[in-house]
Amino acid sequence: GEDVEQSLFLSVREGDSSVINCTYTDSSSTYLYWYKQEPGAGLQLLTYIFSNMDMKQDQRLTVLLNKKDKHLSLRIADTQTGDSAIYFCAGGSDSWGKLQFGAGTQVVVTP
Amino acid sequence: NAGVTQTPKFQVLKTGQSMTLQCAQDMNHNSMYWYRQDPGMGLRLIYYSASEGTTDKGEVPNGYNVSRLNKREFSLRLESAAPSQTSVYFCATNSRTGGTGELFFGEGSRLTVL
């Protein structure tokens, strides 16, 4: 199965860019995902990238995928206080929904 | 449009008590999942149901049972709760037919076992 690792904490100043990194072991994942969890809430899909892509940009979000190094990153431009949350990367190799999640990166945005 | 609804949102149990977490979805999805979330460990899959009438074990099934009552509902039962089952439980669904495989989550059920 998939093992997914990510750093546990990131502090960033408002207006700066945030970069959250993730490494995974299984290269057969069709899609790789970034989920956002706000306090007391469930997870919501933030963005995803198809495994045959290297980069995907969606407004303030940029996802980079390095398949050779099995490295996934999420960049948030112009980070706002509303971006404070836990961010999970996830991938799945055997079937939809049986995703393997990282431990989550707590992002704290300071004024 | 409620999406994925979990009940109860909070529960405190004593060791050895039993309870059932309920999950209902109005998204007409075939597949439903139960995950648990523990600090520093991310989400781990407990059980899943690929379609109505089927259930399968996930990564951490011990101490749990599930029932896929119909297409909409998927319940998780703790027969004899243990402190190690203190966690936040999430139900999720997806369609598994085309699309990106995105999971849609409920808001979670916070369980404390004393």
Interface residues (C-beta under 8 A of the other chain):
Chain A: G1 V4 L8 T30 Y31 Y33 G40 A41 G42 L43 Q44 L45 Y48 F88 G92 S95 W96 G97 K98 L99 F101 G102 A103 G104
Chain B: V4 S31 Y33 Y35 G40 M41 G42 L43 R44 L45 Y48 A50 G58 E59 F90 A92 N94 R96 T100 G101 E102 L103 F105 G106 E107 G108
